[in-house]
Amino acid sequence: MSAVPLPAAPLAAVPGFWRRALRHRSFVLGGVLTLLLAAAAALSFVWTPYNPYDIDMSARLVPPGGAYLLGTDPYGRDVVSLLLVGARASIAVGFIAVGIGLVVGTAFGLLASARRGWVEEVIMRVADFGFAFPAILSAIMLTAVFGPGMVNAIIAIGIYNIPTFARITRASANAIWSREFVLAARACGKGAFSITMEHVLPNIASVLIVQATIRFAIAILAEAALSYLGLGTQPPQPSWGRMLSEAQTLMFQAPQLAVFPGVAIALAVLGLNLLGDGLRDLFDPRLARKR
């Protein structure tokens, strides 16, 4: 019997995908904002206007302009330098935390879809239980045991992402398991693992990519919230959330200290959400045919 043909190639490989993508306003705007976030983090490794770890009390609360483009904080540190290095922490926490959720959650979701029965039921009930512990609550629990820090924030946000990816993977994979090419592969004698890796996973990859992009935005927001509460990135490492926390007592004296990190967080989250929305539209075959 001849080999079972693979399903259609992903939309990203179809001629004209990038032409349609460049006409999609959400994708373009989200991509630009996301690239700016990545560029800021990359730039901070090789250059910052000033050393973000140096404290100069003689230059504290300098207003924007002159030698300090966005001014200085209560410790005399340059705000531009803090924002650039803070982007590093946001990307690191978001990337690793989403990676944990993506790898572990996808594995559990694929297993639940392939085995069904009691295995699927157990995995889904554990996932439901995981939704009872959001990232901030998980971080508080970990902090009480191990102390605050970036690693604990990453673990907390990663654990929070696992149930989401597990449920989305399982729902998407269930739809693929009923398709004709999967039934043909089973008729050829292929096992559940081979079918999952060769047919199911490639066909749900676009869904996972979109979800990972959106969860990245949520992870950045969660990291900022945890740092604001003192549970995330710890001094002297700059963090957008802690910049907001330090600025809250200076709202009338130096309101720009809260505005700049707040705008950075908003633009990063907005960019990733717009990018995710654009990818969702482009990866949807029905929307692709309409465009």
C-alpha positions in Angstrom: 0.0 0.0 0.0 1.3 3.4 -0.9 2.3 5.9 1.8 -0.4 8.2 3.1 0.1 11.7 1.7 0.7 14.5 4.2 -1.9 17.2 4.6 -1.6 20.6 3.0 1.5 22.7 3.8 1.1 25.4 6.5 -0.2 28.7 5.3 3.1 30.4 5.9 4.6 28.2 3.1 1.8 29.0 0.6 2.9 31.6 -2.0 1.3 34.9 -1.2 1.2 34.5 2.5 3.7 37.3 3.3 2.0 39.5 0.7 -1.3 39.1 2.5 0.5 39.5 5.9 2.0 42.8 4.8 -1.5 44.1 3.9 -2.9 43.1 7.3 -2.8 46.2 9.5 -2.9 44.3 12.9 -0.1 42.0 11.8 2.1 44.9 10.6 1.5 47.2 13.6 1.9 44.3 16.0 5.1 43.1 14.3 6.6 46.6 14.3 5.9 47.0 18.1 7.2 43.5 18.8 10.4 44.2 16.8 10.9 47.4 18.7 10.6 45.5 22.0 13.1 42.9 20.9 15.5 45.6 19.5 15.4 47.5 22.8 16.3 44.4 24.7 19.1 43.5 22.2 20.5 47.0 22.2 20.8 47.0 26.0 23.4 44.2 25.8 25.8 46.4 23.8 24.8 50.0 24.7 22.9 52.1 27.2 23.3 55.9 27.6 24.4 55.3 31.2 25.1 52.4 33.5 21.6 51.5 34.8 23.2 50.1 38.0 25.1 53.3 39.0 23.4 55.4 41.7 24.1 59.2 41.6 22.1 61.0 44.2 23.4 64.3 42.9 21.4 63.7 39.7 18.2 62.4 41.3 14.9 63.4 39.7 16.4 65.3 36.8 13.5 66.2 34.4 13.5 64.9 30.9 15.8 66.7 28.4 19.4 67.6 28.2 21.9 65.0 29.2 19.1 62.7 30.4 16.6 62.3 27.6 13.8 60.9 29.8 15.2 62.2 33.1 16.4 60.2 36.1 14.7 58.3 38.9 14.9 58.9 42.7 18.4 57.2 42.8 19.8 59.3 39.9 19.7 56.4 37.4 18.9 57.2 33.8 15.4 56.3 32.8 16.2 55.4 29.2 18.9 52.9 30.4 16.4 51.4 32.9 13.7 51.0 30.2 16.2 49.3 27.8 17.5 46.8 30.4 14.0 46.3 31.8 12.9 45.1 28.4 15.4 42.3 28.8 13.7 41.0 32.0 10.2 41.2 30.4 11.3 39.2 27.3 13.3 36.6 29.4 10.4 36.0 31.8 7.8 35.9 29.0 9.8 33.7 26.7 10.8 31.1 29.3 7.4 31.0 31.0 5.5 30.6 27.8 8.0 28.0 26.6 7.3 26.0 29.8 3.6 26.2 29.2 3.9 25.5 25.5 6.1 22.4 25.8 4.5 20.8 28.9 0.9 21.8 28.1 1.1 20.7 24.4 2.5 17.3 25.5 -0.3 16.7 27.9 -2.9 17.9 25.4 -1.6 15.6 22.7 -1.5 12.7 25.1 -5.1 13.4 26.2 -6.2 13.5 22.6 -4.4 10.4 21.5 -5.3 8.2 24.4 -8.8 9.5 25.3 -10.8 7.6 28.0 -9.6 7.9 31.5 -6.2 9.4 30.5 -8.0 12.3 28.9 -10.3 12.8 31.8 -7.5 12.8 34.4 -5.4 15.3 32.4 -8.4 17.6 31.8 -9.4 17.6 35.5 -5.8 18.4 36.6 -5.9 21.2 34.0 -9.1 22.5 35.5 -7.5 22.4 39.0 -4.6 24.4 37.6 -6.9 27.2 36.6 -7.6 27.8 40.3 -4.0 29.0 40.8 -3.3 32.2 38.7 0.2 33.4 38.2 0.1 36.0 41.0 -1.3 33.6 43.6 1.2 30.9 42.5 4.0 33.5 42.9 2.8 34.4 46.4 2.9 30.7 47.3 6.4 30.2 45.9 7.6 33.4 47.5 6.4 32.3 50.9 8.5 29.1 50.5 11.5 30.1 48.4 11.6 33.9 48.6 10.9 36.4 45.8 12.9 36.4 42.5 12.7 36.2 38.7 13.1 32.4 38.7 10.0 32.0 41.0 8.1 34.4 38.8 9.0 32.4 35.7 7.9 29.1 37.4 4.6 30.6 38.6 3.7 32.1 35.2 4.8 28.9 33.4 2.6 26.7 35.6 -0.3 29.1 34.9 0.2 28.6 31.2 0.3 24.8 31.2 -3.5 24.2 31.6 -4.3 26.8 28.9 -2.0 25.1 26.3 -3.2 21.6 27.4 -6.9 22.5 26.8 -6.3 24.3 23.5 -4.0 21.5 22.2 -6.5 18.8 23.1 -9.5 20.5 21.5 -7.5 21.3 18.3 -6.0 17.8 18.1 -9.4 16.1 18.6 -10.6 17.9 15.4 -7.6 16.6 13.5 -8.0 13.0 14.7 -11.3 12.8 12.9 -9.9 13.9 9.5 -9.6 11.6 6.5 -5.8 11.6 6.3 -5.5 10.5 9.9 -8.0 7.7 9.4 -6.0 6.6 6.3 -2.8 6.7 8.4 -4.4 4.5 11.0 -5.6 2.1 8.3 -2.0 1.8 7.1 -1.0 0.6 10.6 0.6 3.7 12.0 0.7 4.0 15.8 -0.7 6.9 17.8 2.7 8.4 18.4 3.6 8.5 14.7 0.3 10.0 13.8 0.5 12.6 16.5 4.0 13.7 15.5 3.6 13.5 11.7 0.0 14.6 11.2 -1.7 16.1 14.3 1.1 18.3 15.6 2.0 20.0 12.3 -1.7 20.8 11.7 -2.3 22.4 15.0 1.1 24.3 15.0 -0.5 27.5 13.8 -3.0 27.5 16.6 -0.2 27.0 19.1 1.9 29.8 17.6 -1.0 32.3 17.9 -1.8 31.2 21.4 1.9 31.5 22.4 2.0 35.0 21.1 -1.0 36.1 23.1 0.3 34.3 26.2 3.6 36.1 25.8 1.7 39.4 26.2 0.0 38.1 29.3 3.3 36.9 30.7 4.9 40.4 30.3 1.9 41.9 32.1 2.1 39.3 34.8 5.8 39.9 35.3 5.2 43.6 35.6 2.5 43.0 38.2 4.7 40.6 40.2 7.6 43.0 40.1 5.3 45.8 41.2 4.3 43.8 44.2 8.0 43.0 45.0 7.6 39.3 44.0 9.3 39.3 40.6 12.6 40.7 39.4 14.7 41.9 42.3 17.1 44.9 42.7 19.4 45.8 41.2 18.1 44.3 38.0 15.8 46.9 36.4 12.2 46.0 35.8 9.3 47.9 34.4 6.9 46.8 37.1 9.3 47.9 39.9 9.9 51.2 38.1 6.1 51.8 38.5 6.2 50.7 42.1 9.0 53.2 42.9 7.2 56.0 41.1 3.9 55.7 42.9 5.1 58.0 45.8 6.3 60.6 43.3 3.2 61.0 41.1 2.9 64.8 41.8 6.6 65.5 41.9 7.8 63.5 38.9 4.8 61.9 37.1 6.9 61.0 34.1 8.6 58.2 36.2 5.2 56.3 36.1 4.3 57.3 32.5 7.4 56.0 30.7 7.4 52.4 32.1 3.6 52.3 31.9 3.7 53.2 28.2 6.4 50.6 27.6 4.3 47.9 29.2 1.2 49.0 27.3 3.0 49.1 23.9 4.7 45.7 24.5 1.3 44.1 25.4 -0.5 45.9 22.6 2.1 44.8 20.0 2.0 41.1 20.9 -1.8 41.1 21.1 -2.1 42.7 17.6 0.5 40.3 16.3 -1.4 37.4 17.7 -4.7 38.7 16.2 -3.0 39.1 12.8 -1.5 35.6 12.9 -4.9 34.2 13.8 -6.6 35.8 10.9 -3.8 34.8 8.5 -3.7 31.2 9.7 -7.4 30.8 9.5 -8.1 29.1 6.1 -11.6 30.7 5.8 -10.2 34.2 6.4 -7.2 33.5 4.1 -9.6 32.7 1.2 -11.5 35.9 1.8 -8.4 38.1 1.6 
